[in-house]
């Protein structure tokens, strides 16, 4: 009996398709049920594949979660970079970045909340930069360094420390604003104005900006 082998290209496509199904299923369940309540067998069932197939693509649930957050981070950062690159001004760049984050959360409901709820997972030894929070902070830290080199931002801060602080500030501020029913524009302008007043060098702040 002659065995006809499936072409490698077809096998790779099928493998990629199955991984895509599993990742989509993981994303849906992490958003709906949370990390702790989601099991590998649930992901396999949602993807309509055998339970053992899950382990052909992911070592465990944690690996699937990290793949989910990595993809979400790439999607979000692409949107943030596109919006923030429209201006070299720190305040406007931060405002556009926050607008991009909110737009992403509206297009992909629940994804950011699920991806940010990763403290216990990341604490288990994931390298720096693996989490969505770290991705945002690293991107912001780079923008802060560039602003400092141009003389637009104060240089007596550690950009990495301040970037992580701003990400936490923004995360809590946006959460409070949503639950408190604060108008979006007013919420964003408050956050941006606070950060700009702390970071922008006095010579770069106009009288009108100070008076706002």
NUTOR-115524 format. One record per residue: residue number from 1; residue in three letters; x, y, z of N, C-alpha, C in turn. Coordinates in steps of 0.02 Angstrom, whole numbers, plus 50000, padded with zeros to 5 digits. Last residue first. Example, Ala and Ser with C-alpha at 12.3 -4.5 7.8 and 13.67 -1.06 7.14 Angstrom:
<pts>
(pt 2 'SER' (50642 49888 50354) (50684 49947 50357) (50645 50002 50394))
(pt 1 'ALA' (50660 49716 50390) (50615 49775 50390) (50660 49835 50390))
</pts>
This chain:
<pts>
(pt 212 'UNK' (49734 53832 51581) (49677 53786 51569) (49656 53751 51634))
(pt 211 'UNK' (49848 53902 51603) (49786 53931 51628) (49727 53884 51620))
(pt 210 'UNK' (49947 53833 51539) (49949 53836 51612) (49882 53858 51640))
(pt 209 'UNK' (49910 53856 51406) (49908 53788 51433) (49907 53787 51509))
(pt 208 'UNK' (49931 53993 51394) (49863 53966 51386) (49857 53896 51415))
(pt 207 'UNK' (50069 54001 51407) (50026 54032 51458) (49956 54004 51455))
(pt 206 'UNK' (50149 53843 51365) (50124 53909 51351) (50080 53935 51406))
(pt 205 'UNK' (50293 53757 51396) (50223 53763 51415) (50200 53834 51404))
(pt 204 'UNK' (50427 53758 51373) (50385 53730 51320) (50311 53737 51335))
(pt 203 'UNK' (50488 53802 51485) (50495 53844 51425) (50450 53820 51368))
(pt 202 'UNK' (50466 53696 51577) (50429 53759 51582) (50432 53801 51519))
(pt 201 'UNK' (50451 53534 51500) (50493 53587 51527) (50456 53653 51526))
(pt 200 'UNK' (50330 53415 51548) (50353 53462 51497) (50395 53517 51530))
(pt 199 'UNK' (50289 53344 51665) (50345 53322 51625) (50373 53373 51576))
(pt 198 'UNK' (50180 53395 51733) (50234 53364 51772) (50297 53353 51731))
(pt 197 'UNK' (50098 53440 51634) (50122 53489 51683) (50180 53461 51724))
(pt 196 'UNK' (50069 53318 51571) (50108 53369 51536) (50137 53419 51585))
(pt 195 'UNK' (49990 53250 51665) (50055 53222 51645) (50099 53276 51612))
(pt 194 'UNK' (49879 53338 51671) (49917 53320 51732) (49987 53295 51714))
(pt 193 'UNK' (49835 53336 51539) (49858 53399 51569) (49901 53385 51631))
(pt 192 'UNK' (49795 53202 51524) (49849 53229 51483) (49878 53292 51515))
(pt 191 'UNK' (49689 53193 51616) (49746 53149 51622) (49807 53177 51584))
(pt 190 'UNK' (49602 53293 51566) (49626 53296 51635) (49690 53254 51643))
(pt 189 'UNK' (49575 53246 51438) (49611 53309 51446) (49638 53317 51517))
(pt 188 'UNK' (49502 53129 51467) (49567 53125 51433) (49608 53189 51443))
(pt 187 'UNK' (49387 53186 51528) (49428 53136 51562) (49498 53134 51532))
(pt 186 'UNK' (49334 53267 51429) (49356 53297 51492) (49402 53250 51530))
(pt 185 'UNK' (49302 53169 51334) (49351 53221 51318) (49379 53253 51382))
(pt 184 'UNK' (49206 53087 51404) (49270 53062 51381) (49321 53116 51369))
(pt 183 'UNK' (49127 53129 51556) (49130 53139 51483) (49200 53124 51459))
(pt 182 'UNK' (49104 53007 51679) (49137 53069 51660) (49143 53072 51583))
(pt 181 'UNK' (49046 52899 51745) (49007 52934 51695) (49038 53000 51674))
(pt 180 'UNK' (49115 52819 51830) (49088 52881 51857) (49049 52922 51807))
(pt 179 'UNK' (49159 52716 51751) (49110 52700 51803) (49078 52764 51832))
(pt 178 'UNK' (49247 52791 51669) (49193 52751 51640) (49139 52738 51691))
(pt 177 'UNK' (49336 52847 51763) (49295 52889 51719) (49236 52853 51689))
(pt 176 'UNK' (49397 52736 51819) (49355 52779 51861) (49309 52821 51818))
(pt 175 'UNK' (49465 52688 51706) (49415 52646 51740) (49368 52688 51782))
(pt 174 'UNK' (49549 52795 51679) (49499 52776 51630) (49444 52733 51662))
(pt 173 'UNK' (49628 52792 51797) (49588 52851 51779) (49533 52835 51730))
(pt 172 'UNK' (49690 52668 51792) (49643 52682 51845) (49598 52741 51829))
(pt 171 'UNK' (49766 52689 51673) (49722 52631 51680) (49669 52644 51734))
(pt 170 'UNK' (49840 52804 51703) (49791 52805 51649) (49741 52748 51656))
(pt 169 'UNK' (49921 52754 51807) (49878 52812 51817) (49821 52814 51765))
(pt 168 'UNK' (49991 52652 51742) (49946 52637 51798) (49897 52692 51811))
(pt 167 'UNK' (50059 52730 51647) (50014 52677 51624) (49965 52658 51680))
(pt 166 'UNK' (50135 52812 51732) (50083 52842 51690) (50033 52789 51666))
(pt 165 'UNK' (50223 52718 51787) (50177 52755 51830) (50120 52785 51791))
(pt 164 'UNK' (50294 52677 51676) (50251 52628 51711) (50201 52663 51757))
(pt 163 'UNK' (50356 52802 51649) (50312 52770 51600) (50266 52719 51632))
(pt 162 'UNK' (50436 52824 51761) (50380 52869 51748) (50330 52837 51699))
(pt 161 'UNK' (50529 52719 51745) (50488 52723 51805) (50426 52766 51792))
(pt 160 'UNK' (50585 52753 51620) (50552 52688 51630) (50505 52689 51690))
(pt 159 'UNK' (50640 52882 51639) (50584 52872 51593) (50548 52806 51602))
(pt 158 'UNK' (50672 52960 51785) (50689 52898 51752) (50631 52881 51705))
(pt 157 'UNK' (50698 53138 51779) (50656 53079 51792) (50686 53019 51758))
(pt 156 'UNK' (50754 53257 51739) (50768 53232 51806) (50722 53176 51827))
(pt 155 'UNK' (50723 53315 51620) (50770 53260 51618) (50786 53231 51687))
(pt 154 'UNK' (50567 53363 51547) (50615 53366 51603) (50659 53304 51603))
(pt 153 'UNK' (50554 53382 51369) (50532 53354 51433) (50587 53359 51485))
(pt 152 'UNK' (50619 53440 51264) (50548 53456 51274) (50523 53434 51342))
(pt 151 'UNK' (50744 53405 51226) (50738 53460 51273) (50667 53480 51287))
(pt 150 'UNK' (50765 53294 51153) (50748 53355 51116) (50742 53416 51161))
(pt 149 'UNK' (50783 53203 51255) (50840 53219 51212) (50827 53283 51172))
(pt 148 'UNK' (50652 53197 51304) (50706 53223 51347) (50766 53244 51305))
(pt 147 'UNK' (50588 53135 51197) (50568 53203 51217) (50621 53236 51261))
(pt 146 'UNK' (50650 53011 51201) (50658 53053 51142) (50641 53126 51158))
(pt 145 'UNK' (50604 52965 51325) (50676 52974 51313) (50688 53021 51254))
(pt 144 'UNK' (50465 52958 51300) (50491 53004 51351) (50566 53017 51340))
(pt 143 'UNK' (50462 52857 51204) (50439 52925 51186) (50464 52977 51236))
(pt 142 'UNK' (50506 52752 51284) (50546 52772 51227) (50527 52843 51204))
(pt 141 'UNK' (50400 52745 51374) (50467 52761 51399) (50512 52784 51342))
(pt 140 'UNK' (50297 52703 51290) (50294 52769 51319) (50363 52791 51344))
(pt 139 'UNK' (50341 52573 51263) (50331 52620 51208) (50331 52691 51234))
(pt 138 'UNK' (50341 52520 51393) (50403 52524 51355) (50398 52573 51297))
(pt 137 'UNK' (50205 52527 51426) (50254 52566 51464) (50320 52573 51426))
(pt 136 'UNK' (50149 52438 51334) (50129 52508 51333) (50181 52551 51369))
(pt 135 'UNK' (50212 52320 51376) (50220 52344 51307) (50204 52419 51303))
(pt 134 'UNK' (50167 52306 51507) (50238 52320 51495) (50249 52347 51425))
(pt 133 'UNK' (50031 52278 51482) (50050 52336 51522) (50123 52356 51509))
(pt 132 'UNK' (50041 52157 51415) (50016 52216 51379) (50035 52279 51416))
(pt 131 'UNK' (50192 52066 51450) (50125 52087 51464) (50106 52148 51423))
(pt 130 'UNK' (50324 52049 51415) (50276 51999 51392) (50205 52022 51402))
(pt 129 'UNK' (50413 52138 51467) (50388 52153 51402) (50335 52104 51377))
(pt 128 'UNK' (50517 52024 51553) (50491 52092 51546) (50468 52103 51474))
(pt 127 'UNK' (50462 51851 51555) (50511 51903 51544) (50479 51972 51536))
(pt 126 'UNK' (50371 51777 51688) (50371 51796 51618) (50421 51852 51608))
(pt 125 'UNK' (50352 51729 51817) (50418 51725 51786) (50420 51742 51713))
(pt 124 'UNK' (50231 51748 51875) (50257 51680 51876) (50322 51672 51837))
(pt 123 'UNK' (50181 51871 51855) (50223 51862 51915) (50255 51793 51917))
(pt 122 'UNK' (50096 51851 51749) (50160 51883 51736) (50207 51872 51795))
(pt 121 'UNK' (49988 51795 51819) (50022 51758 51766) (50091 51786 51755))
(pt 120 'UNK' (49946 51890 51908) (49967 51826 51935) (50006 51785 51883))
(pt 119 'UNK' (49914 51997 51818) (49965 52004 51870) (49991 51936 51894))
(pt 118 'UNK' (49823 52017 51718) (49872 51965 51709) (49925 51963 51763))
(pt 117 'UNK' (49719 52099 51661) (49710 52060 51723) (49758 52001 51724))
(pt 116 'UNK' (49741 52148 51536) (49772 52184 51592) (49767 52145 51657))
(pt 115 'UNK' (49664 52062 51459) (49737 52062 51451) (49773 52097 51508))
(pt 114 'UNK' (49534 52094 51500) (49560 52026 51510) (49636 52025 51507))
(pt 113 'UNK' (49528 52228 51461) (49516 52210 51531) (49544 52140 51546))
(pt 112 'UNK' (49549 52216 51324) (49599 52250 51365) (49590 52232 51439))
(pt 111 'UNK' (49432 52143 51285) (49500 52117 51273) (49551 52149 51318))
(pt 110 'UNK' (49307 52203 51300) (49330 52156 51350) (49402 52132 51342))
(pt 109 'UNK' (49280 52233 51128) (49255 52237 51196) (49284 52183 51242))
(pt 108 'UNK' (49356 52303 51013) (49367 52236 51041) (49345 52235 51115))
(pt 107 'UNK' (49313 52431 50990) (49310 52384 50934) (49317 52312 50959))
(pt 106 'UNK' (49337 52487 51115) (49268 52487 51088) (49261 52438 51031))
(pt 105 'UNK' (49473 52474 51130) (49429 52440 51178) (49357 52438 51155))
(pt 104 'UNK' (49517 52556 51025) (49529 52484 51023) (49482 52446 51070))
(pt 103 'UNK' (49476 52680 51074) (49448 52655 51012) (49457 52579 51007))
(pt 102 'UNK' (49560 52689 51186) (49488 52686 51195) (49454 52659 51133))
(pt 101 'UNK' (49685 52695 51122) (49670 52641 51170) (49595 52633 51179))
(pt 100 'UNK' (49672 52813 51049) (49681 52749 51013) (49665 52690 51058))
(pt 99 'UNK' (49666 52906 51152) (49608 52898 51107) (49612 52832 51070))
(pt 98 'UNK' (49794 52892 51200) (49737 52873 51243) (49674 52863 51201))
(pt 97 'UNK' (49865 52942 51090) (49876 52874 51113) (49818 52849 51156))
(pt 96 'UNK' (49822 53074 51086) (49806 53030 51030) (49815 52957 51049))
(pt 95 'UNK' (49878 53118 51208) (49806 53120 51198) (49785 53072 51142))
(pt 94 'UNK' (50013 53102 51182) (49983 53063 51235) (49907 53061 51227))
(pt 93 'UNK' (50028 53196 51078) (50043 53126 51066) (50012 53081 51118))
(pt 92 'UNK' (49994 53314 51144) (49951 53290 51090) (49964 53217 51075))
(pt 91 'UNK' (50102 53317 51236) (50033 53316 51259) (49986 53290 51205))
(pt 90 'UNK' (50218 53316 51149) (50206 53264 51199) (50133 53260 51219))
(pt 89 'UNK' (50223 53336 50975) (50208 53367 51039) (50188 53314 51089))
(pt 88 'UNK' (50229 53282 50853) (50288 53274 50894) (50279 53304 50962))
(pt 87 'UNK' (50098 53183 50775) (50123 53245 50805) (50185 53231 50846))
(pt 86 'UNK' (50066 53060 50726) (50041 53118 50689) (50068 53184 50716))
(pt 85 'UNK' (50098 52954 50803) (50150 52978 50757) (50129 53040 50719))
(pt 84 'UNK' (49984 52915 50871) (50033 52957 50906) (50085 52986 50860))
(pt 83 'UNK' (49917 52831 50778) (49887 52894 50802) (49938 52941 50831))
(pt 82 'UNK' (50007 52727 50757) (49978 52762 50699) (49949 52829 50720))
(pt 81 'UNK' (50031 52681 50886) (50086 52711 50847) (50059 52751 50788))
(pt 80 'UNK' (49904 52628 50918) (49932 52684 50956) (49986 52719 50916))
(pt 79 'UNK' (49891 52523 50826) (49843 52578 50825) (49871 52639 50861))
(pt 78 'UNK' (49999 52445 50867) (49995 52468 50797) (49948 52528 50791))
(pt 77 'UNK' (49963 52416 50997) (50020 52459 50985) (50022 52485 50914))
(pt 76 'UNK' (49852 52329 50976) (49843 52393 51010) (49901 52441 50994))
(pt 75 'UNK' (49912 52221 50911) (49856 52256 50880) (49848 52326 50910))
(pt 74 'UNK' (50008 52183 51007) (50029 52202 50939) (49974 52243 50905))
(pt 73 'UNK' (49924 52150 51116) (49973 52204 51122) (49995 52229 51053))
(pt 72 'UNK' (49855 52040 51065) (49817 52101 51083) (49864 52161 51087))
(pt 71 'UNK' (49963 51951 51055) (49927 51973 50994) (49888 52037 51007))
(pt 70 'UNK' (49996 51939 51189) (50046 51963 51141) (50012 51988 51078))
(pt 69 'UNK' (49881 51886 51245) (49901 51954 51264) (49953 51982 51216))
(pt 68 'UNK' (49883 51759 51179) (49826 51804 51173) (49846 51876 51189))
(pt 67 'UNK' (50001 51707 51226) (49993 51716 51154) (49936 51764 51140))
(pt 66 'UNK' (49970 51700 51360) (50023 51745 51339) (50021 51757 51264))
(pt 65 'UNK' (49872 51601 51356) (49855 51668 51379) (49906 51719 51356))
(pt 64 'UNK' (49945 51492 51313) (49891 51517 51270) (49871 51588 51290))
(pt 63 'UNK' (50029 51478 51422) (50058 51492 51356) (50005 51520 51309))
(pt 62 'UNK' (49935 51444 51519) (49974 51506 51526) (50004 51527 51460))
(pt 61 'UNK' (49893 51318 51481) (49846 51375 51476) (49883 51442 51479))
(pt 60 'UNK' (50033 51248 51389) (49983 51248 51442) (49938 51310 51433))
(pt 59 'UNK' (50096 51244 51266) (50121 51201 51320) (50069 51194 51376))
(pt 58 'UNK' (50007 51235 51114) (50023 51273 51174) (50044 51225 51230))
(pt 57 'UNK' (49995 51142 51012) (50006 51211 50994) (50028 51254 51054))
(pt 56 'UNK' (49969 51022 51062) (50013 51022 51004) (50032 51093 50986))
(pt 55 'UNK' (49874 51043 51157) (49943 51037 51180) (49993 51029 51122))
(pt 54 'UNK' (49755 51041 51082) (49777 51103 51116) (49851 51100 51132))
(pt 53 'UNK' (49736 50911 51048) (49762 50956 50997) (49786 51021 51027))
(pt 52 'UNK' (49673 50848 51152) (49745 50839 51145) (49776 50886 51094))
(pt 51 'UNK' (49539 50879 51128) (49573 50909 51185) (49649 50904 51179))
(pt 50 'UNK' (49500 50917 50956) (49511 50869 51010) (49551 50901 51066))
(pt 49 'UNK' (49402 51065 50919) (49456 51017 50906) (49463 50970 50965))
(pt 48 'UNK' (49323 51181 50933) (49298 51122 50898) (49354 51076 50874))
(pt 47 'UNK' (49354 51284 51013) (49385 51285 50946) (49362 51226 50903))
(pt 46 'UNK' (49289 51246 51128) (49266 51307 51094) (49293 51310 51023))
(pt 45 'UNK' (49369 51135 51160) (49299 51126 51144) (49271 51186 51106))
(pt 44 'UNK' (49490 51200 51188) (49487 51151 51134) (49414 51140 51112))
(pt 43 'UNK' (49451 51276 51298) (49475 51309 51238) (49470 51263 51178))
(pt 42 'UNK' (49420 51176 51389) (49367 51223 51368) (49387 51258 51303))
(pt 41 'UNK' (49543 51118 51407) (49491 51078 51374) (49432 51123 51352))
(pt 40 'UNK' (49610 51222 51477) (49631 51202 51409) (49577 51163 51372))
(pt 39 'UNK' (49491 51333 51557) (49533 51273 51557) (49554 51256 51485))
(pt 38 'UNK' (49454 51479 51647) (49462 51449 51581) (49510 51391 51584))
(pt 37 'UNK' (49456 51542 51768) (49399 51498 51753) (49403 51464 51686))
(pt 36 'UNK' (49571 51622 51765) (49566 51567 51813) (49511 51517 51795))
(pt 35 'UNK' (49544 51720 51662) (49599 51671 51658) (49587 51611 51702))
(pt 34 'UNK' (49373 51744 51606) (49432 51760 51645) (49483 51704 51641))
(pt 33 'UNK' (49260 51729 51527) (49263 51692 51591) (49322 51712 51636))
(pt 32 'UNK' (49271 51817 51414) (49206 51800 51444) (49212 51773 51515))
(pt 31 'UNK' (49408 51826 51387) (49367 51886 51393) (49302 51872 51431))
(pt 30 'UNK' (49443 51693 51380) (49477 51736 51429) (49438 51800 51440))
(pt 29 'UNK' (49359 51653 51273) (49348 51627 51341) (49383 51669 51394))
(pt 28 'UNK' (49411 51723 51162) (49340 51729 51180) (49328 51707 51252))
(pt 27 'UNK' (49545 51679 51163) (49529 51750 51170) (49457 51759 51194))
(pt 26 'UNK' (49527 51543 51137) (49557 51565 51200) (49540 51638 51214))
(pt 25 'UNK' (49474 51549 51008) (49434 51520 51062) (49461 51543 51130))
(pt 24 'UNK' (49582 51604 50940) (49519 51640 50940) (49474 51615 50997))
(pt 23 'UNK' (49674 51501 50962) (49687 51567 50989) (49624 51609 50991))
(pt 22 'UNK' (49613 51395 50894) (49626 51390 50966) (49637 51458 50996))
(pt 21 'UNK' (49613 51445 50763) (49550 51427 50795) (49558 51424 50871))
(pt 20 'UNK' (49751 51457 50742) (49709 51517 50740) (49642 51504 50775))
(pt 19 'UNK' (49789 51325 50746) (49814 51370 50799) (49772 51433 50801))
(pt 18 'UNK' (49724 51283 50629) (49704 51256 50694) (49727 51300 50751))
(pt 17 'UNK' (49796 51358 50534) (49723 51368 50542) (49699 51342 50609))
(pt 16 'UNK' (49923 51305 50548) (49912 51376 50563) (49838 51390 50574))
(pt 15 'UNK' (49897 51175 50504) (49922 51187 50572) (49910 51259 50593))
(pt 14 'UNK' (49859 51199 50374) (49811 51169 50420) (49832 51180 50492))
(pt 13 'UNK' (49979 51251 50325) (49918 51292 50324) (49866 51265 50372))
(pt 12 'UNK' (50063 51142 50342) (50077 51204 50378) (50015 51249 50379))
(pt 11 'UNK' (50005 51052 50254) (50008 51036 50325) (50019 51100 50366))
(pt 10 'UNK' (50028 51118 50134) (49959 51107 50156) (49957 51092 50230))
(pt 9 'UNK' (50167 51115 50128) (50133 51180 50129) (50062 51173 50153))
(pt 8 'UNK' (50194 50977 50120) (50213 51015 50180) (50176 51081 50184))
(pt 7 'UNK' (50064 50869 50061) (50116 50919 50048) (50130 50960 50110))
(pt 6 'UNK' (50042 50711 50135) (50013 50776 50123) (50069 50827 50111))
(pt 5 'UNK' (50088 50561 50054) (50101 50612 50105) (50070 50678 50085))
(pt 4 'UNK' (50013 50413 50028) (50022 50478 49996) (50030 50531 50050))
(pt 3 'UNK' (50075 50254 50035) (50049 50309 50075) (50065 50375 50041))
(pt 2 'UNK' (50031 50107 49956) (50070 50168 49950) (50037 50223 49991))
(pt 1 'UNK' (50043 49940 50000) (50000 50000 50000) (50044 50062 50000))
</pts>
